[in-house]
């Protein structure tokens, strides 16, 4: 998200806008889920919102895996444990993130909602992995308690929620989520 806002700020600056990354980030941090729209309302930028959204969605993100995550993925690959990704969103955005993180060297199968034709919590997204990797036990790690764990809980998978340490894009209203939607385990960090 931050690198996307930086890409938008660069385009705005090049168009003569006074609004920089810090303003976009502050708007988002204060709860504005459309900081680009808010900036355009306050600033007479010649750049169209649809162009800024395209820049945001298609930019090459500045992401890096934490060392602990890289070690864990390497260990799981060495143990010959197949891994996959189920993610919602636009294909170009998600593929850019996966590429920036270098995940393709560890991940065996990727389901992106735009390409697959359904979003979480659709059971089909998860059943796909049961077909691709039959006769196994399955574990799902996610952070969105509103939709990540519904299907894998129904399918009998182990479910692990990554507690928000201040960097998640999704809120985690744990106390208001029905128990069948919650993960079986909550962790503070991976590895």
Helices and strands as residue ranges (DSSP letters): H 2-14, H 21-29, H 35-42, H 49-58, H 67-78, E 84-87, H 91-101, G 103-105, E 109-112, H 113-116, H 123-132, E 139-142, H 150-154, E 158-162, G 174-176, G 179-181, E 185-187
